[in-house]
Amino acid sequence: MPSTPRKRALAGQPAPVCQVRPVRSPHRNVPAWLLALVLLAALFPAPSQAQNTSPVDFAAQKYAAPGEASARAASPAPEPDAVVLDMQASVSRALQTNPQIESAKAQLRGAAAGEKSAAGALGPSGNVSASGQSQQIKTQFRYPLPPAGASILNVAPSSTANSGALDLNIHQNLFAGFKLLSNYQKAALAKESAEAGVSAAELKLVNFVQQTFLSLLKARADVKSAEDSVARLTDQLKVSQDFFDVGLKAQLDVLQNQTALASAEQTLLAAQNDVLTQTAQLNVSVGFPLQQDVGYAGELTQTPFAMDLARCLDLAYQNRPDLAVAVKSVEIAAKDARIAVSGLYPQAAADLDFISNANRSSINSDLGNYDGQLWQAKLSMQWTPWDNGATYFAYAQAVENVKKIYADMVKLRLDIGFQVKSSFLNIQSAAKRIGVAKTGLEAAKENYRLAVDRYQAQVGASLDVLNGQAQMTQAESDLSKALADYLTALSNLYAASGVKNPGLNPG
Protein backbone atom coordinates (compact mmCIF):
# COMPACT_ATOMS: atom_id res chain seq x y z
CA MET A 1 0.00 0.00 0.00
CA PRO A 2 1.47 3.38 -0.96
CA SER A 3 2.33 5.67 1.88
CA THR A 4 0.37 8.85 2.55
CA PRO A 5 1.83 12.26 1.76
CA ARG A 6 2.26 13.00 5.49
CA LYS A 7 4.34 9.79 6.05
CA ARG A 8 6.49 10.55 3.02
CA ALA A 9 7.18 14.04 4.33
CA LEU A 10 8.20 12.65 7.74
CA ALA A 11 10.50 10.14 6.03
CA GLY A 12 12.30 12.94 4.18
CA GLN A 13 10.87 12.08 0.76
CA PRO A 14 10.02 14.94 -1.65
CA ALA A 15 6.49 16.37 -1.49
CA PRO A 16 4.11 15.40 -4.28
CA VAL A 17 3.13 17.80 -7.07
CA CYS A 18 -0.64 18.60 -6.86
CA GLN A 19 -2.54 19.16 -10.15
CA VAL A 20 -6.22 20.22 -10.23
CA ARG A 21 -8.01 19.54 -13.51
CA PRO A 22 -11.57 20.80 -14.08
CA VAL A 23 -14.00 18.36 -15.62
CA ARG A 24 -15.21 19.34 -19.09
CA SER A 25 -18.89 19.98 -19.65
CA PRO A 26 -20.64 17.20 -21.58
CA HIS A 27 -22.27 19.86 -23.87
CA ARG A 28 -18.96 20.41 -25.61
CA ASN A 29 -19.34 17.02 -27.26
CA VAL A 30 -22.47 18.16 -29.20
CA PRO A 31 -21.53 18.83 -32.85
CA ALA A 32 -21.94 22.41 -34.03
CA TRP A 33 -23.76 21.33 -37.21
CA LEU A 34 -26.48 19.64 -35.12
CA LEU A 35 -27.15 22.84 -33.18
CA ALA A 36 -27.33 24.77 -36.47
CA LEU A 37 -29.94 22.36 -37.84
CA VAL A 38 -32.06 22.76 -34.72
CA LEU A 39 -31.95 26.56 -35.03
CA LEU A 40 -32.89 26.45 -38.73
CA ALA A 41 -35.82 24.14 -38.02
CA ALA A 42 -37.12 26.56 -35.41
CA LEU A 43 -36.77 29.64 -37.63
CA PHE A 44 -38.40 28.40 -40.85
CA PRO A 45 -42.05 27.28 -41.10
CA ALA A 46 -43.10 23.95 -42.45
CA PRO A 47 -43.19 23.76 -46.30
CA SER A 48 -46.94 23.12 -46.46
CA GLN A 49 -47.67 26.14 -44.29
CA ALA A 50 -45.33 28.41 -46.25
CA GLN A 51 -46.82 27.36 -49.61
CA ASN A 52 -50.49 27.56 -48.65
CA THR A 53 -50.37 30.98 -46.99
CA SER A 54 -49.69 34.19 -48.89
CA PRO A 55 -47.84 37.02 -47.12
CA VAL A 56 -51.00 39.16 -46.99
CA ASP A 57 -53.13 36.31 -45.60
CA PHE A 58 -50.46 35.41 -43.05
CA ALA A 59 -50.24 39.01 -41.84
CA ALA A 60 -54.04 39.28 -41.69
CA GLN A 61 -54.42 36.08 -39.68
CA LYS A 62 -51.68 37.07 -37.25
CA TYR A 63 -52.24 40.78 -36.73
CA ALA A 64 -55.81 41.70 -37.78
CA ALA A 65 -58.12 42.95 -35.05
CA PRO A 66 -60.90 40.51 -34.05
CA GLY A 67 -63.65 42.53 -35.76
CA GLU A 68 -61.69 43.72 -38.76
CA ALA A 69 -63.15 41.81 -41.67
CA SER A 70 -61.48 43.93 -44.34
CA ALA A 71 -58.01 43.10 -43.05
CA ARG A 72 -58.64 39.37 -42.66
CA ALA A 73 -60.06 39.05 -46.17
CA ALA A 74 -57.31 40.02 -48.58
CA SER A 75 -59.62 39.43 -51.59
CA PRO A 76 -63.22 39.48 -50.32
CA ALA A 77 -65.85 38.00 -52.59
CA PRO A 78 -68.51 40.38 -53.94
CA GLU A 79 -71.94 40.21 -52.36
CA PRO A 80 -74.53 38.38 -54.50
CA ASP A 81 -77.12 41.16 -54.42
CA ALA A 82 -76.62 44.70 -55.62
CA VAL A 83 -76.12 47.22 -52.82
CA VAL A 84 -77.59 50.72 -52.87
CA LEU A 85 -75.97 53.41 -50.73
CA ASP A 86 -76.42 57.15 -50.52
CA MET A 87 -73.71 59.51 -49.32
CA GLN A 88 -74.55 59.21 -45.63
CA ALA A 89 -74.68 55.40 -45.74
CA SER A 90 -71.39 55.29 -47.65
CA VAL A 91 -69.67 57.45 -45.06
CA SER A 92 -71.10 55.41 -42.18
CA ARG A 93 -69.90 52.15 -43.73
CA ALA A 94 -66.45 53.61 -44.41
CA LEU A 95 -66.11 54.61 -40.76
CA GLN A 96 -66.80 50.99 -39.79
CA THR A 97 -64.66 49.15 -42.34
CA ASN A 98 -61.84 51.41 -43.53
CA PRO A 99 -58.42 50.25 -42.25
CA GLN A 100 -57.33 53.85 -41.65
CA ILE A 101 -59.74 54.01 -38.72
CA GLU A 102 -58.55 50.66 -37.37
CA SER A 103 -54.98 51.94 -37.61
CA ALA A 104 -55.86 55.01 -35.53
CA LYS A 105 -57.75 52.88 -33.01
CA ALA A 106 -54.80 50.49 -32.71
CA GLN A 107 -52.59 53.47 -31.96
CA LEU A 108 -55.08 54.55 -29.29
CA ARG A 109 -55.06 51.09 -27.69
CA GLY A 110 -51.28 51.15 -27.72
CA ALA A 111 -51.26 54.58 -26.07
CA ALA A 112 -53.66 53.32 -23.39
CA ALA A 113 -51.32 50.39 -22.72
CA GLY A 114 -48.41 52.83 -22.56
CA GLU A 115 -50.23 54.89 -19.94
CA LYS A 116 -50.76 51.79 -17.81
CA SER A 117 -47.11 50.86 -18.24
CA ALA A 118 -45.99 54.31 -17.09
CA ALA A 119 -48.34 54.09 -14.11
CA GLY A 120 -46.89 50.72 -13.20
CA ALA A 121 -43.38 52.18 -13.21
CA LEU A 122 -44.40 54.47 -10.33
CA GLY A 123 -44.97 51.51 -7.99
CA PRO A 124 -42.63 48.89 -6.57
CA SER A 125 -41.12 46.14 -8.65
CA GLY A 126 -40.42 42.56 -7.61
CA ASN A 127 -37.21 40.94 -8.75
CA VAL A 128 -36.01 37.38 -8.43
CA SER A 129 -32.42 36.35 -9.03
CA ALA A 130 -30.92 32.92 -8.54
CA SER A 131 -27.56 31.34 -9.16
CA GLY A 132 -26.13 27.87 -8.89
CA GLN A 133 -22.66 26.44 -9.20
CA SER A 134 -21.32 22.91 -9.29
CA GLN A 135 -17.64 21.99 -9.13
CA GLN A 136 -15.95 18.63 -9.47
CA ILE A 137 -12.29 18.60 -8.47
CA LYS A 138 -9.94 15.77 -9.39
CA THR A 139 -6.59 15.94 -7.57
CA GLN A 140 -3.41 14.22 -8.76
CA PHE A 141 -0.24 13.81 -6.67
CA ARG A 142 3.01 13.28 -8.55
CA TYR A 143 6.11 12.19 -6.51
CA PRO A 144 9.52 12.66 -8.11
CA LEU A 145 11.89 9.73 -7.46
CA PRO A 146 15.55 9.23 -8.22
CA PRO A 147 16.95 8.89 -10.74
CA ALA A 148 15.99 12.24 -12.27
CA GLY A 149 12.89 12.16 -14.42
CA ALA A 150 11.21 9.26 -12.67
CA SER A 151 7.96 9.81 -10.77
CA ILE A 152 4.98 8.06 -9.26
CA LEU A 153 1.42 9.29 -10.04
CA ASN A 154 -1.16 8.93 -7.31
CA VAL A 155 -4.81 10.04 -7.94
CA ALA A 156 -6.95 11.01 -4.99
CA PRO A 157 -10.75 10.47 -5.04
CA SER A 158 -12.58 13.38 -6.78
CA SER A 159 -14.59 15.78 -4.65
CA THR A 160 -17.70 17.84 -5.52
CA ALA A 161 -18.91 21.19 -4.24
CA ASN A 162 -22.40 22.56 -5.02
CA SER A 163 -23.71 25.99 -4.06
CA GLY A 164 -26.88 27.96 -4.75
CA ALA A 165 -28.29 31.38 -3.94
CA LEU A 166 -31.78 32.90 -4.19
CA ASP A 167 -32.51 36.62 -3.88
CA LEU A 168 -36.08 37.95 -3.61
CA ASN A 169 -36.03 41.71 -4.01
CA ILE A 170 -38.63 44.48 -3.79
CA HIS A 171 -37.43 47.76 -5.29
CA GLN A 172 -39.16 51.13 -4.97
CA ASN A 173 -37.96 54.36 -6.55
CA LEU A 174 -38.44 57.13 -3.99
CA PHE A 175 -37.31 60.04 -6.11
CA ALA A 176 -36.07 60.02 -9.70
CA GLY A 177 -35.90 63.72 -10.40
CA PHE A 178 -39.57 63.83 -11.52
CA LYS A 179 -38.66 61.51 -14.40
CA LEU A 180 -41.16 58.76 -13.58
CA LEU A 181 -43.97 61.22 -12.89
CA SER A 182 -43.23 63.08 -16.10
CA ASN A 183 -43.19 59.81 -18.02
CA TYR A 184 -46.65 58.98 -16.69
CA GLN A 185 -47.99 62.43 -17.52
CA LYS A 186 -46.45 62.16 -20.97
CA ALA A 187 -48.10 58.77 -21.52
CA ALA A 188 -51.46 60.18 -20.41
CA LEU A 189 -51.06 63.05 -22.87
CA ALA A 190 -50.10 60.57 -25.60
CA LYS A 191 -53.35 58.70 -24.96
CA GLU A 192 -55.37 61.91 -25.22
CA SER A 193 -53.48 62.76 -28.40
CA ALA A 194 -54.30 59.31 -29.82
CA GLU A 195 -57.97 59.86 -29.02
CA ALA A 196 -57.85 63.10 -30.97
CA GLY A 197 -55.99 61.21 -33.69
CA VAL A 198 -58.92 58.82 -34.08
CA SER A 199 -61.28 61.78 -34.49
CA ALA A 200 -58.89 63.36 -37.00
CA ALA A 201 -58.74 60.13 -39.02
CA GLU A 202 -62.53 59.89 -39.01
CA LEU A 203 -62.93 63.52 -40.09
CA LYS A 204 -60.39 63.06 -42.88
CA LEU A 205 -62.10 59.88 -44.07
CA VAL A 206 -65.54 61.52 -44.03
CA ASN A 207 -64.24 64.35 -46.20
CA PHE A 208 -62.47 61.96 -48.59
CA VAL A 209 -65.53 59.74 -49.09
CA GLN A 210 -67.73 62.79 -49.64
CA GLN A 211 -65.27 64.20 -52.18
CA THR A 212 -65.16 60.89 -54.05
CA PHE A 213 -68.95 60.56 -53.93
CA LEU A 214 -69.37 64.07 -55.36
CA SER A 215 -66.79 63.32 -58.05
CA LEU A 216 -68.85 60.28 -59.01
CA LEU A 217 -72.04 62.35 -59.23
CA LYS A 218 -70.21 64.95 -61.34
CA ALA A 219 -68.90 62.21 -63.65
CA ARG A 220 -72.42 60.83 -64.04
CA ALA A 221 -73.68 64.31 -64.93
CA ASP A 222 -70.91 64.58 -67.51
CA VAL A 223 -71.93 61.21 -68.97
CA LYS A 224 -75.56 62.37 -69.21
CA SER A 225 -74.52 65.61 -70.88
CA ALA A 226 -72.19 63.78 -73.29
CA GLU A 227 -74.91 61.26 -74.18
CA ASP A 228 -77.34 64.10 -74.93
CA SER A 229 -74.66 65.80 -77.01
CA VAL A 230 -74.02 62.63 -79.01
CA ALA A 231 -77.77 62.18 -79.56
CA ARG A 232 -78.19 65.76 -80.80
CA LEU A 233 -75.20 65.54 -83.10
CA THR A 234 -76.39 62.19 -84.45
CA ASP A 235 -79.75 63.74 -85.36
CA GLN A 236 -78.05 66.76 -86.90
CA LEU A 237 -75.74 64.51 -88.93
CA LYS A 238 -78.75 62.63 -90.28
CA VAL A 239 -80.43 65.89 -91.31
CA SER A 240 -77.25 67.15 -92.98
CA GLN A 241 -76.80 63.85 -94.81
CA ASP A 242 -80.40 63.98 -96.07
CA PHE A 243 -79.96 67.53 -97.31
CA PHE A 244 -76.70 66.58 -99.01
CA ASP A 245 -78.29 63.55 -100.66
CA VAL A 246 -80.96 65.72 -102.33
CA GLY A 247 -78.46 68.43 -103.20
CA LEU A 248 -79.71 71.08 -100.76
CA LYS A 249 -76.50 71.29 -98.70
CA ALA A 250 -72.83 70.90 -99.40
CA GLN A 251 -70.73 67.96 -98.21
CA LEU A 252 -68.92 70.37 -95.89
CA ASP A 253 -71.93 70.33 -93.55
CA VAL A 254 -71.77 66.53 -93.34
CA LEU A 255 -68.04 66.53 -92.62
CA GLN A 256 -68.39 69.20 -89.93
CA ASN A 257 -71.12 67.19 -88.19
CA GLN A 258 -69.07 63.98 -88.40
CA THR A 259 -66.09 65.74 -86.80
CA ALA A 260 -68.23 67.18 -84.01
CA LEU A 261 -69.86 63.78 -83.39
CA ALA A 262 -66.49 62.03 -83.11
CA SER A 263 -65.32 64.64 -80.59
CA ALA A 264 -68.50 64.20 -78.55
CA GLU A 265 -68.05 60.42 -78.52
CA GLN A 266 -64.50 60.89 -77.22
CA THR A 267 -65.85 63.07 -74.42
CA LEU A 268 -68.48 60.44 -73.61
CA LEU A 269 -65.91 57.64 -73.38
CA ALA A 270 -63.73 59.70 -71.04
CA ALA A 271 -66.71 60.51 -68.82
CA GLN A 272 -67.75 56.84 -68.67
CA ASN A 273 -64.23 55.85 -67.65
CA ASP A 274 -64.28 58.53 -64.95
CA VAL A 275 -67.49 57.00 -63.57
CA LEU A 276 -65.86 53.57 -63.38
CA THR A 277 -62.76 55.03 -61.71
CA GLN A 278 -64.70 56.93 -59.06
CA THR A 279 -66.90 53.89 -58.41
CA ALA A 280 -63.84 51.71 -57.83
CA GLN A 281 -62.39 54.34 -55.49
CA LEU A 282 -65.63 54.44 -53.50
CA ASN A 283 -65.73 50.65 -53.30
CA VAL A 284 -62.24 50.63 -51.80
CA SER A 285 -63.06 53.43 -49.37
CA VAL A 286 -66.25 51.86 -48.02
CA GLY A 287 -64.91 48.31 -47.82
CA PHE A 288 -66.41 46.66 -50.91
CA PRO A 289 -64.51 44.54 -53.44
CA LEU A 290 -63.46 46.36 -56.60
CA GLN A 291 -65.85 44.29 -58.71
CA GLN A 292 -68.82 44.74 -56.37
CA ASP A 293 -71.92 46.18 -58.06
CA VAL A 294 -72.89 49.08 -55.81
CA GLY A 295 -75.59 51.58 -56.65
CA TYR A 296 -74.42 54.89 -55.23
CA ALA A 297 -77.58 56.98 -55.17
CA GLY A 298 -77.54 60.76 -55.16
CA GLU A 299 -77.90 63.92 -57.20
CA LEU A 300 -76.10 67.23 -57.43
CA THR A 301 -78.44 69.58 -55.59
CA GLN A 302 -77.78 72.84 -53.79
CA THR A 303 -77.96 72.25 -50.02
CA PRO A 304 -78.82 75.30 -47.90
CA PHE A 305 -76.09 76.54 -45.57
CA ALA A 306 -76.93 79.15 -42.94
CA MET A 307 -73.85 79.44 -40.67
CA ASP A 308 -71.78 82.60 -40.84
CA LEU A 309 -67.99 82.79 -40.95
CA ALA A 310 -67.55 83.65 -37.26
CA ARG A 311 -69.52 80.59 -36.21
CA CYS A 312 -67.45 78.37 -38.50
CA LEU A 313 -64.21 79.74 -37.06
CA ASP A 314 -65.39 79.15 -33.50
CA LEU A 315 -66.29 75.56 -34.34
CA ALA A 316 -62.92 75.00 -36.00
CA TYR A 317 -60.90 76.30 -33.05
CA GLN A 318 -62.97 74.19 -30.65
CA ASN A 319 -63.44 70.96 -32.60
CA ARG A 320 -60.50 70.46 -34.96
CA PRO A 321 -58.84 67.25 -33.71
CA ASP A 322 -55.53 67.99 -35.40
CA LEU A 323 -55.35 71.24 -33.43
CA ALA A 324 -55.99 69.22 -30.26
CA VAL A 325 -53.17 66.87 -31.29
CA ALA A 326 -50.88 69.87 -31.78
CA VAL A 327 -51.71 71.20 -28.31
CA LYS A 328 -50.99 67.80 -26.78
CA SER A 329 -47.72 67.67 -28.71
CA VAL A 330 -46.63 70.91 -27.05
CA GLU A 331 -47.46 69.51 -23.62
CA ILE A 332 -45.66 66.24 -24.40
CA ALA A 333 -42.58 68.20 -25.49
CA ALA A 334 -42.69 70.09 -22.19
CA LYS A 335 -42.72 66.76 -20.33
CA ASP A 336 -39.73 65.64 -22.41
CA ALA A 337 -37.87 68.73 -21.25
CA ARG A 338 -38.71 67.90 -17.65
CA ILE A 339 -37.47 64.35 -18.17
CA ALA A 340 -34.24 65.68 -19.68
CA VAL A 341 -33.52 67.87 -16.65
CA SER A 342 -34.25 65.06 -14.17
CA GLY A 343 -30.63 63.93 -14.45
CA LEU A 344 -29.56 67.00 -12.46
CA TYR A 345 -31.49 65.81 -9.40
CA PRO A 346 -30.41 63.07 -6.97
CA GLN A 347 -31.95 59.64 -7.36
CA ALA A 348 -33.21 57.79 -4.27
CA ALA A 349 -34.51 54.23 -3.99
CA ALA A 350 -35.38 51.61 -1.34
CA ASP A 351 -34.76 47.86 -1.53
CA LEU A 352 -35.93 44.96 0.59
CA ASP A 353 -34.17 41.61 0.00
CA PHE A 354 -34.57 38.07 1.26
CA ILE A 355 -31.42 36.11 0.45
CA SER A 356 -31.07 32.36 0.90
CA ASN A 357 -27.78 30.46 0.42
CA ALA A 358 -27.09 26.72 0.37
CA ASN A 359 -23.73 24.92 0.04
CA ARG A 360 -23.13 21.17 -0.23
CA SER A 361 -19.77 19.41 -0.46
CA SER A 362 -18.69 15.78 -0.61
CA ILE A 363 -16.14 16.62 2.07
CA ASN A 364 -17.70 16.00 5.45
CA SER A 365 -17.08 19.37 7.02
CA ASP A 366 -19.18 22.03 8.69
CA LEU A 367 -17.38 24.60 6.59
CA GLY A 368 -18.42 22.90 3.35
CA ASN A 369 -22.07 22.19 4.21
CA TYR A 370 -24.23 25.01 5.46
CA ASP A 371 -27.47 26.95 4.80
CA GLY A 372 -28.01 30.66 5.35
CA GLN A 373 -30.90 33.13 5.19
CA LEU A 374 -30.76 36.88 5.33
CA TRP A 375 -33.26 39.76 5.39
CA GLN A 376 -31.81 43.01 4.12
CA ALA A 377 -33.27 46.54 3.86
CA LYS A 378 -31.39 49.23 1.98
CA LEU A 379 -31.78 52.90 1.16
CA SER A 380 -29.64 54.21 -1.68
CA MET A 381 -29.01 57.60 -3.21
CA GLN A 382 -27.12 58.52 -6.35
CA TRP A 383 -26.37 61.99 -7.66
CA THR A 384 -24.35 63.13 -10.62
CA PRO A 385 -23.84 66.86 -10.05
CA TRP A 386 -21.48 67.23 -13.00
CA ASP A 387 -21.44 65.41 -16.32
CA ASN A 388 -19.56 67.87 -18.51
CA GLY A 389 -22.80 69.64 -19.52
CA ALA A 390 -24.46 66.61 -21.13
CA THR A 391 -27.68 66.88 -19.11
CA TYR A 392 -27.84 70.66 -19.28
CA PHE A 393 -27.51 70.83 -23.05
CA ALA A 394 -29.97 67.96 -23.47
CA TYR A 395 -32.42 70.05 -21.44
CA ALA A 396 -31.66 73.12 -23.57
CA GLN A 397 -32.33 71.06 -26.69
CA ALA A 398 -35.66 69.88 -25.29
CA VAL A 399 -36.67 73.45 -24.44
CA GLU A 400 -35.97 74.59 -28.00
CA ASN A 401 -38.02 71.65 -29.25
CA VAL A 402 -40.94 72.88 -27.14
CA LYS A 403 -40.65 76.29 -28.78
CA LYS A 404 -40.52 74.71 -32.22
CA ILE A 405 -43.61 72.57 -31.65
CA TYR A 406 -45.45 75.54 -30.18
CA ALA A 407 -44.64 77.60 -33.29
CA ASP A 408 -45.95 74.72 -35.43
CA MET A 409 -49.16 74.75 -33.41
CA VAL A 410 -49.59 78.50 -33.95
CA LYS A 411 -49.05 78.04 -37.69
CA LEU A 412 -51.58 75.21 -37.77
CA ARG A 413 -54.14 77.44 -36.07
CA LEU A 414 -53.56 80.13 -38.69
CA ASP A 415 -53.83 77.55 -41.47
CA ILE A 416 -57.11 76.29 -40.02
CA GLY A 417 -58.52 79.80 -40.07
CA PHE A 418 -57.48 80.18 -43.71
CA GLN A 419 -59.03 76.81 -44.62
CA VAL A 420 -62.33 77.86 -43.08
CA LYS A 421 -62.30 81.27 -44.79
CA SER A 422 -61.29 79.77 -48.15
CA SER A 423 -64.03 77.11 -48.04
CA PHE A 424 -66.59 79.70 -46.94
CA LEU A 425 -65.69 81.96 -49.88
CA ASN A 426 -65.80 79.00 -52.26
CA ILE A 427 -69.34 78.24 -51.11
CA GLN A 428 -70.42 81.80 -51.79
CA SER A 429 -68.71 81.83 -55.17
CA ALA A 430 -70.18 78.48 -56.22
CA ALA A 431 -73.67 79.57 -55.13
CA LYS A 432 -73.43 82.61 -57.41
CA ARG A 433 -72.10 80.48 -60.26
CA ILE A 434 -75.05 78.12 -59.92
CA GLY A 435 -77.49 80.98 -60.56
CA VAL A 436 -75.48 82.25 -63.52
CA ALA A 437 -75.12 78.73 -64.96
CA LYS A 438 -78.85 78.10 -64.79
CA THR A 439 -79.52 81.33 -66.70
CA GLY A 440 -76.86 80.47 -69.25
CA LEU A 441 -78.27 76.98 -69.74
CA GLU A 442 -81.74 78.30 -70.49
CA ALA A 443 -80.30 80.73 -73.04
CA ALA A 444 -78.17 77.99 -74.63
CA LYS A 445 -81.18 75.70 -75.00
CA GLU A 446 -83.19 78.41 -76.72
CA ASN A 447 -80.25 79.33 -78.96
CA TYR A 448 -79.82 75.72 -80.03
CA ARG A 449 -83.54 75.31 -80.74
CA LEU A 450 -83.57 78.40 -82.95
CA ALA A 451 -80.42 77.32 -84.78
CA VAL A 452 -81.92 73.90 -85.54
CA ASP A 453 -85.17 75.45 -86.78
CA ARG A 454 -83.30 77.89 -89.04
CA TYR A 455 -81.13 75.11 -90.45
CA GLN A 456 -84.07 72.85 -91.19
CA ALA A 457 -85.80 75.83 -92.83
CA GLN A 458 -82.64 76.23 -94.93
CA VAL A 459 -82.08 79.79 -93.76
CA GLY A 460 -79.30 78.96 -91.28
CA ALA A 461 -75.85 77.41 -91.49
CA SER A 462 -74.73 74.08 -90.08
CA LEU A 463 -72.01 75.84 -88.16
CA ASP A 464 -74.66 77.77 -86.21
CA VAL A 465 -76.21 74.47 -85.10
CA LEU A 466 -72.85 73.05 -84.08
CA ASN A 467 -71.96 76.18 -82.14
CA GLY A 468 -75.35 76.17 -80.43
CA GLN A 469 -74.93 72.49 -79.53
CA ALA A 470 -71.43 73.07 -78.15
CA GLN A 471 -72.64 76.06 -76.12
CA MET A 472 -75.50 73.99 -74.70
CA THR A 473 -73.14 71.16 -73.71
CA GLN A 474 -70.78 73.66 -72.11
CA ALA A 475 -73.66 75.28 -70.19
CA GLU A 476 -74.71 71.87 -68.85
CA SER A 477 -71.13 71.18 -67.79
CA ASP A 478 -70.88 74.61 -66.14
CA LEU A 479 -74.02 73.96 -64.10
CA SER A 480 -72.96 70.50 -62.96
CA LYS A 481 -69.47 71.79 -62.11
CA ALA A 482 -70.88 74.70 -60.12
CA LEU A 483 -73.14 72.33 -58.16
CA ALA A 484 -70.26 69.91 -57.56
CA ASP A 485 -67.96 72.75 -56.49
CA TYR A 486 -70.63 74.05 -54.11
CA LEU A 487 -71.06 70.68 -52.42
CA THR A 488 -67.29 70.09 -52.40
CA ALA A 489 -66.71 73.45 -50.73
CA LEU A 490 -69.47 72.60 -48.25
CA SER A 491 -67.77 69.30 -47.41
CA ASN A 492 -64.42 71.07 -47.04
CA LEU A 493 -65.97 73.70 -44.77
CA TYR A 494 -67.46 71.08 -42.46
CA ALA A 495 -64.10 69.29 -42.38
CA ALA A 496 -62.24 72.55 -41.75
CA SER A 497 -64.68 73.34 -38.92
CA GLY A 498 -64.14 69.93 -37.32
CA VAL A 499 -67.77 68.91 -37.86
CA LYS A 500 -68.69 65.45 -39.17
CA ASN A 501 -71.79 65.76 -41.39
CA PRO A 502 -71.91 62.46 -43.31
CA GLY A 503 -74.89 63.36 -45.49
CA LEU A 504 -74.12 67.09 -45.92
CA ASN A 505 -77.47 67.82 -44.35
CA PRO A 506 -78.58 71.47 -44.17
CA GLY A 507 -76.99 73.30 -41.29
Secondary structure, 3 states (H helix, E strand, C coil): CCCCHHHHHHCCCCCCEEEEEECCCHHHHCCHHHHHHHHHHHHCCCHHHHHHCCHHHHHHHHHCCCCCHHHHCCCCCCCCCCEEECHHHHHHHHHHHCHHHHHHHHHHHHHHHHHHHHHHCCCCEEEEEEEEEEEEEEEEEEEEECCCCEEEEEECCCEEEEEEEEEEEEEEEEECCCHHHHHHHHHHHHHHHHHHHHHHHHHHHHHHHHHHHHHHHHHHHHHHHHHHHHHHHHHHHHHHHHHHHCCCCCHHHHHHHHHHHHHHHHHHHHHHHHHHHHHHHHHHHHCCCCCCCEEECCCCCCCCCCCCHHHHHHHHHHHCHHHHHHHHHHHHHHHHHHHHHHHHCCEEEEEEEEEEEEEEECCCCCCCCEEEEEEEEEEEEECCCCCCCHHHHHHHHHHHHHHHHHHHHHHHHHHHHHHHHHHHHHHHHHHHHHHHHHHHHHHHHHHHHHHHHHHHCCCCCHHHHHHHHHHHHHHHHHHHHHHHHHHHHHHHHHHHCCCCCCCCCCC
